[in-house]
Structure formats: C-alpha cells, structure tokens
Amino acid sequence: MRVLSSLLALAWLVSVLAVSSPLNGEELTAPLIELQSGALTPGLKLAESPRPIHQVRLVVDADLKNGKLILDGNPPEFDRFGNLISGLDASPYVRVRGKGEAKLIVEIACSIKEEEKRSDRWRLYRISGHDLKTSLRAATRGSIADGGQARLVIFDADDKVTAVVDCVRYGLAVP
C-alpha cells in the first residue's frame, strides 16, 4: 500500500511538471513592469518623435534588461467632462483608440538600470537605448517592480530637469 501511494504521488508530480513546463519549444511568458502616463495635453516635444507626444509608456521585463519606450503622438479626445474617449491607451488592458488604429507611435528598444537611491525610498533608474536621444530617468517610490508612485523625468544636455510626467506603475504582471 505504501509503495502504491508513493507511485501515485510520483505520477501526480510528473504530470504537474509536464503540464506546467513549456511544450514543443514554447517560451515561458516573462513578467513585465509597466509605467504609463495619462494623456499629456499639451503634447510633450521629444527628439525621438516628429510630433508632440501625448502619452508615454515604458514596458520592461522583470530583470530590467529588455524593454520598450513607447511614445504615442496620437492626440487624445475627451468628452465634455474631461474623460478620455479616444486616441490613447487608457491602461494595459483597455484600448480606447476609437475608430482607427494608432497613427503615430514610436517604439524604442531600451533597458533600465538603478542609478541612485535616497533614504526616503525614492529610486532613480536610467533609461538607456541605442536609438534614444533624450536623457530619461524613471523615479519610483520603492523598487520599480513594487507598483505605486512613479514618474518619468526628462533631462536636458546639462543634466537639468526639463519635464516631469506622472505615471501609473503596474508592478510585476504576466501579460
């Protein structure tokens, strides 16, 4: 009886591992971290885009090595109460683009690296990318993967802050 119980337990463990492991060369989905601004009105001028940017999104994998900086140049549309009705992504789960698809989105491959940490728990991350011309940082309260307060900080050539964009931070999530 004890041997049969052990064999059943082993068979169950093997079946669980087989179901949870990737099959036929499939890759496991890595968790992502996303920072997303609201609608920027008026638009923000950045060297990476020919038109003003109306939304910024930063999506990076959990190890901060691979990511995308998404600059959306599509102008937002609002109703009479100021609610966003079309033009941008409202969240990573709800699209409110409206009738057509996006007309101007610039995606730049990037990575981030923690650059500075303060005693009040704020951290500063440098955003790097081969095609990135503007000096950008992400400032977060606590680790970037925690969720909570976050902002995109834009610097000029003299390392002076020229703009700050508040963002919603979605912590580690599986897409």
C-alpha positions, -999 to 999 in steps of 0.1 A, spaced: 0 0 0 28 24 9 46 16 -24 13 23 -43 9 56 -26 44 66 -34 40 57 -70 7 76 -73 24 107 -57 53 104 -81 30 101 -111 10 131 -99 42 152 -95 54 142 -130 20 151 -146 20 185 -128 55 193 -140 47 182 -175 16 204 -177 34 234 -162 65 232 -184 67 246 -219 59 221 -246 72 219 -282 98 247 -276 73 272 -263 88 300 -242 76 308 -208 59 343 -205 81 366 -185 66 391 -161 66 427 -171 68 460 -154 49 490 -170 49 527 -164 22 546 -182 14 583 -183 -21 597 -187 -29 619 -216 -4 647 -220 -20 679 -230 -4 699 -245 19 673 -260 55 669 -249 82 675 -275 109 649 -276 138 645 -302 126 609 -309 93 619 -324 85 644 -352 52 653 -335 44 661 -298 40 631 -276 6 627 -259 13 595 -239 45 577 -227 47 541 -218 77 522 -205 75 484 -206 105 463 -193 109 427 -183 115 417 -147 153 417 -150 152 452 -165 174 442 -195 148 443 -224 121 468 -228 103 493 -250 98 530 -246 65 537 -264 59 574 -274 23 579 -286 19 610 -308 -19 605 -313 -39 634 -299 -63 624 -272 -100 631 -274 -121 640 -244 -158 643 -237 -173 674 -221 -164 662 -186 -128 656 -195 -130 618 -197 -107 603 -223 -128 588 -251 -103 580 -278 -68 585 -291 -47 567 -264 -43 535 -244 -62 540 -211 -45 510 -194 -26 479 -205 -59 461 -206 -84 486 -222 -79 502 -256 -98 534 -263 -82 543 -296 -116 550 -313 -123 544 -350 -88 539 -364 -56 524 -352 -27 544 -339 -13 568 -365 20 578 -348 37 555 -323 74 554 -319 88 524 -301 124 524 -289 142 493 -275 156 501 -241 168 488 -208 169 504 -173 194 504 -145 191 517 -110 213 548 -107 205 563 -73 187 556 -41 176 580 -14 168 575 23 131 583 17 128 552 -5 128 570 -39 149 553 -66 161 567 -99 166 544 -129 184 554 -160 167 545 -193 192 535 -220 187 526 -256 207 528 -289 181 550 -306 173 571 -275 184 608 -279 167 623 -249 181 618 -214 153 600 -194 150 585 -159 122 567 -141 118 578 -105 98 553 -83 89 551 -46 105 518 -37 116 492 -62 103 497 -98 86 462 -95 65 471 -65 38 493 -80 29 527 -66 42 562 -73 63 567 -104 73 595 -127 93 599 -159 119 626 -155 133 643 -187 167 660 -186 185 684 -210 221 682 -222 233 700 -190 216 673 -168 189 698 -157 153 685 -153 131 700 -181 99 680 -176 83 655 -152 55 632 -162 35 614 -135 29 577 -144 8 548 -132 31 520 -123 19 484 -129 42 462 -109 52 427 -120 25 413 -142 23 384 -166 10 397 -200 
